[in-house]
Amino acid sequence: MRAAHAEERRGAKGTRPPDVPSAGWGCGSAYTCIHKYVEGNITVNKRLCLSTAALTLLSPFAAFADEPTGPTVLDGFSGWLSPDWSQDFSATLGVKVWINEWSRDSFISQTAFGPDGDFVTVTDTAPDSQESDIEAVPIPQLSARYKWLFVTGSYYSKTDFDFEPTLGTAQQVDAAGNPVGAPIITTFETSGERYEWDASGGIYVHPYVAILGGYKKVRQAIDQTITTTFQGDTGVDTSTSNIDIEGPTIGIAASVPIGRGFGVYATYAHGFMDANIRDVDTTPPCCQDAGTREFDADYDVAEAGFSYTHGMDQLMPHLPLSAATVYAGYRYQAISTDFQEQGSQDRSDVTRGFAVGVNLTF
């Protein structure tokens, strides 16, 4: 009887990490405690039993304490799950497919060159942002964990995007806001290419929660053709912008198992970025390099979803594979650049969409 009770106090094998207290560990489940008290199978202090049951039921994590967690680790701020604490070391290889759309704020200037070459005030009816087509982007991911410490990295594969053409009308106005002269009609045709990578390390502060810090880089190349019509004359200008956005990041990730291999996860990270933008006018005769401009930028990324983990050591005993995890969620990434120039405003760069992935843990 005493041995059986001690076994219950240990809980499910492999679910308790070393030296981490929790209301759900060490006394069995609330149901077991109440059931045994009612049935009279063991002698236990009534007040202690009821207190343990209350703590277990009220703890946000204790309801899942006896559920074995999948032995997977962080993989680039996404698809995150609690590791198998019965193992000191584990490595995870995975790939995520992000079905994402890219939107960029349009450059809406409140000034333009007048007929005499001077800046004049204008009103611009161009859309506030440009929306791209939807692309499915593979993101390979690799991570490793030793006890409470981990490192992780991911790579957003180089992908081409086409943006919807936009049409705007710029109208010169006087001090009272009245139109002056003929409007300027402008069509923007834009395409872009981008890739990203990140690397980070962190520590678990709770079996289901980790904090991490790292480095992120985003590389973009924007090609644009601008067709302008003014008083019956049409001109075409082309340009290329090479944009490097990079800097340190900090983040938090949480995962909670909900039973039978299923779980929920959520991640968030913020970055303190530098944006280096190099504009090149490629209009024939090519080319005029405007040089590189540097600005401050903020980076934010969040993802949340559901996961399922299945142990593989019995299905494939001849392989060093211990578990496989599939997950699906929604991912949102935003970069806000602070343009400190006359006639300009902050611009947002947003990538969003559903993500699905698979991780293999060894």
C-alpha positions in Angstrom: 0.0 0.0 0.0 2.8 2.4 1.0 4.8 1.5 -2.2 1.7 2.1 -4.4 1.0 5.4 -2.8 4.7 6.5 -3.3 4.3 5.5 -7.0 1.3 7.7 -7.3 3.1 10.6 -5.7 5.8 10.4 -8.4 3.1 11.0 -11.1 3.4 10.0 -14.8 6.9 8.9 -15.8 8.9 11.6 -17.5 6.5 14.5 -16.9 8.2 16.2 -14.0 11.4 18.1 -14.8 14.1 18.2 -12.0 13.7 20.7 -9.2 10.5 22.3 -10.5 7.6 22.4 -8.0 4.0 22.4 -9.3 0.6 21.9 -7.6 0.0 19.0 -9.9 3.0 17.0 -9.1 3.8 15.0 -5.9 0.2 14.2 -4.8 -1.5 12.6 -7.7 -4.5 14.2 -9.4 -7.3 16.0 -7.5 -9.7 13.2 -8.5 -7.4 10.5 -7.1 -7.1 12.4 -3.8 -10.8 13.0 -3.3 -11.7 9.5 -4.5 -9.4 7.8 -2.1 -10.5 9.9 0.8 -14.2 9.1 0.1 -13.6 5.4 -0.4 -11.4 5.2 2.7 -8.6 3.4 0.8 -5.9 5.3 2.6 -5.6 7.4 5.7 -5.0 11.0 4.8 -5.5 14.3 6.5 -8.8 15.8 5.3 -7.6 19.4 5.2 -4.4 18.5 3.3 -6.3 16.5 0.8 -8.9 19.1 0.1 -6.3 21.9 -0.1 -4.2 19.8 -2.6 -7.3 19.2 -4.7 -8.2 22.9 -4.8 -4.7 24.0 -5.8 -4.6 21.3 -8.4 -7.9 22.3 -10.0 -7.1 26.1 -9.8 -3.6 26.0 -11.2 -3.6 26.9 -15.0 -1.0 24.2 -15.7 -1.8 21.5 -13.1 -4.7 20.0 -15.0 -2.2 18.8 -17.6 0.6 17.8 -15.3 0.1 14.1 -15.7 0.0 14.3 -19.5 3.3 13.4 -21.1 4.6 16.3 -23.1 6.1 15.8 -26.6 9.9 15.8 -26.7 10.2 18.8 -29.0 11.8 22.2 -28.5 11.8 25.7 -29.9 12.1 26.1 -33.6 12.5 29.7 -34.6 9.6 31.3 -32.6 7.0 29.0 -33.9 5.7 25.4 -33.6 6.9 25.5 -30.0 6.1 22.7 -27.6 7.3 21.6 -24.2 10.3 19.2 -24.3 10.4 15.7 -22.8 12.0 16.3 -19.4 13.1 12.7 -19.0 15.9 13.5 -21.6 18.7 15.8 -20.8 19.5 16.4 -24.4 17.3 16.5 -27.5 17.6 17.9 -31.1 14.7 18.8 -33.4 14.7 19.2 -37.2 11.6 20.6 -38.8 10.1 22.6 -41.6 7.2 25.0 -41.6 5.2 26.2 -44.6 4.0 29.8 -44.1 1.1 30.6 -46.5 1.6 34.4 -46.3 0.7 37.7 -47.8 3.0 40.7 -47.8 1.7 44.3 -47.6 3.8 47.5 -47.7 2.7 51.0 -46.9 2.8 53.2 -50.0 5.0 56.3 -50.1 2.4 59.1 -49.7 4.2 62.4 -50.0 2.5 65.7 -49.2 5.0 67.6 -51.4 6.0 67.5 -55.0 8.0 69.4 -57.6 6.0 72.3 -59.1 6.4 73.7 -62.6 9.2 75.9 -61.5 11.1 73.1 -59.8 10.0 74.2 -56.3 8.3 72.0 -53.8 4.6 72.6 -53.7 1.8 71.1 -51.5 -0.2 68.3 -53.1 -3.0 65.9 -52.1 -2.4 62.3 -53.1 -5.1 59.7 -53.6 -2.8 56.7 -53.9 -3.8 53.7 -51.7 -2.2 53.6 -48.3 -0.7 50.2 -48.8 0.2 47.6 -51.5 -0.9 44.0 -51.2 1.0 41.1 -52.7 -0.1 37.8 -54.0 -0.2 34.8 -51.6 2.9 32.6 -51.4 3.6 29.3 -49.6 7.1 29.7 -48.2 9.1 26.8 -46.7 11.0 27.6 -43.5 13.6 25.0 -42.4 14.2 25.0 -38.6 16.8 23.4 -36.3 17.1 23.5 -32.5 18.8 21.7 -29.7 18.2 21.6 -25.9 20.4 20.6 -23.0 18.3 20.5 -19.8 16.9 24.0 -19.3 19.0 25.7 -22.0 18.3 25.7 -25.8 19.5 27.2 -29.1 17.4 27.5 -32.2 17.4 29.0 -35.7 15.3 29.2 -38.9 15.5 30.4 -42.5 12.7 32.0 -44.5 13.5 30.8 -48.0 14.1 33.4 -50.7 10.7 34.1 -52.4 9.4 36.4 -55.1 6.2 38.4 -54.7 4.1 40.4 -57.1 2.0 43.3 -55.8 -1.3 44.6 -57.1 -0.8 47.6 -59.4 -2.0 50.8 -57.7 -3.2 54.1 -59.2 -3.0 57.5 -57.6 -3.7 61.1 -58.4 -1.6 63.9 -57.1 -3.2 67.3 -57.3 -1.4 70.6 -56.6 -3.3 72.8 -54.2 -2.9 76.4 -52.9 -2.8 77.5 -49.3 -6.6 77.3 -49.0 -6.6 73.7 -50.4 -8.0 74.7 -53.8 -6.8 72.7 -56.9 -4.2 74.4 -59.0 -3.5 73.2 -62.6 -3.9 69.7 -64.0 -3.6 66.6 -61.8 -0.7 64.2 -62.0 -1.9 60.6 -62.5 0.6 57.9 -61.4 0.5 54.1 -61.7 2.8 51.9 -59.5 3.8 48.4 -60.6 5.8 46.6 -57.8 7.5 43.3 -57.3 9.7 42.1 -54.5 12.0 39.4 -53.3 12.8 38.6 -49.7 14.5 36.2 -47.4 15.0 36.1 -43.6 16.9 34.3 -40.9 17.0 34.2 -37.1 19.1 32.6 -34.4 18.4 32.7 -30.7 19.1 31.0 -27.4 17.1 30.8 -24.2 16.1 29.2 -20.9 13.0 27.6 -19.6 11.6 29.4 -16.6 8.7 26.9 -16.2 8.1 23.5 -17.8 5.7 25.3 -20.2 7.3 28.7 -20.6 10.6 29.9 -22.0 12.3 33.3 -22.5 14.8 33.8 -25.3 17.0 36.4 -27.0 18.6 36.4 -30.4 19.2 38.1 -33.7 17.0 38.6 -36.7 17.8 39.7 -40.3 15.3 40.5 -43.1 16.6 41.2 -46.6 14.2 42.7 -49.2 14.7 43.9 -52.8 11.9 46.0 -54.3 11.6 46.7 -58.0 9.1 49.4 -59.0 7.9 50.9 -62.3 6.2 54.3 -62.0 4.2 55.6 -65.0 3.3 59.3 -64.7 0.8 61.2 -66.9 0.7 65.0 -66.7 -1.0 67.3 -69.2 -1.0 64.6 -71.9 2.6 63.7 -71.4 3.6 60.3 -70.1 6.9 59.3 -68.4 8.2 56.0 -67.1 10.6 55.7 -64.2 12.1 52.5 -62.8 13.9 52.0 -59.5 15.3 49.3 -57.2 15.4 49.5 -53.4 17.6 47.1 -51.4 16.5 47.0 -47.8 18.4 45.3 -44.9 16.5 45.2 -41.6 18.4 43.5 -38.7 18.9 43.7 -35.0 18.6 41.9 -31.6 15.3 40.3 -30.4 13.8 39.2 -27.2 10.8 36.9 -26.8 8.6 34.6 -24.8 7.1 31.2 -25.8 4.4 29.2 -24.0 2.9 25.7 -24.6 0.3 23.8 -22.7 -0.6 20.1 -23.4 -4.4 19.5 -23.4 -4.3 15.7 -23.4 -3.9 12.7 -25.8 -0.9 14.3 -27.5 -2.7 17.6 -28.3 -1.5 21.0 -27.2 -1.8 24.7 -27.7 1.2 27.1 -28.2 1.8 30.8 -28.5 5.0 32.9 -29.1 5.9 36.5 -29.2 9.1 38.4 -30.0 10.1 42.1 -30.3 13.2 43.3 -32.2 15.1 46.6 -32.0 16.2 47.0 -35.6 18.3 49.1 -37.9 16.9 49.6 -41.4 19.4 50.3 -44.2 17.8 51.4 -47.5 19.7 51.8 -50.7 17.7 53.3 -53.6 18.9 53.1 -57.2 17.2 54.9 -60.1 17.4 52.4 -63.0 15.6 54.7 -65.5 17.6 54.8 -68.7 20.3 55.9 -69.1 21.0 53.8 -66.0 21.9 54.3 -63.2 21.8 56.8 -60.4 22.6 55.6 -56.9 21.0 57.7 -54.2 23.2 56.1 -51.5 22.2 54.3 -48.3 19.9 55.8 -45.7 19.7 54.5 -42.2 16.6 54.5 -40.0 15.3 52.9 -36.8 12.7 50.2 -37.0 10.6 48.0 -34.6 10.0 44.4 -35.3 7.2 42.3 -33.8 6.2 38.7 -34.5 3.5 36.6 -32.9 2.1 33.1 -33.6 -0.5 30.9 -31.9 -2.0 27.5 -32.8 -2.5 23.8 -32.0 -0.2 20.9 -32.1 -0.2 17.1 -32.0 2.8 15.0 -30.8 3.2 11.2 -31.3 5.9 9.1 -29.8 7.9 7.2 -32.5 10.3 5.1 -30.4 8.0 2.1 -30.6 6.8 2.6 -34.2 10.4 3.0 -35.5 12.7 1.4 -32.9 15.5 1.0 -35.5 15.7 4.9 -35.9 17.0 7.4 -33.3 13.7 9.3 -33.7 11.8 9.7 -30.4 8.8 11.8 -31.5 7.0 13.5 -34.4 5.0 16.7 -34.1 2.6 18.4 -36.5 1.1 21.8 -35.8 -1.0 24.5 -37.4 -1.5 28.2 -36.4 -1.6 31.8 -37.5 1.5 34.0 -37.8 1.7 37.8 -37.9 4.9 39.8 -38.5 5.2 43.6 -38.6 8.1 45.9 -39.2 7.6 49.7 -38.6 10.3 52.0 -40.0 10.7 55.5 -38.6 11.4 57.7 -41.6 12.8 61.0 -40.3 12.6 62.9 -43.6 10.6 65.9 -44.8 7.3 64.9 -46.3 7.5 61.3 -45.1 5.9 59.3 -42.4 6.5 56.0 -40.7 5.9 53.0 -42.9 4.7 49.5 -41.9 5.7 46.2 -43.5 3.3 43.4 -42.6 3.5 39.7 -43.4 0.7 37.4 -42.2 -1.0 34.1 -42.8 -1.6 30.5 -41.7 1.3 28.2 -41.0 1.6 24.4 -40.8 4.6 22.4 -39.9 6.2 19.1 -38.8 9.1 18.5 -36.4 11.1 15.4 -35.9 12.8 15.0 -32.5 15.9 12.9 -31.9 
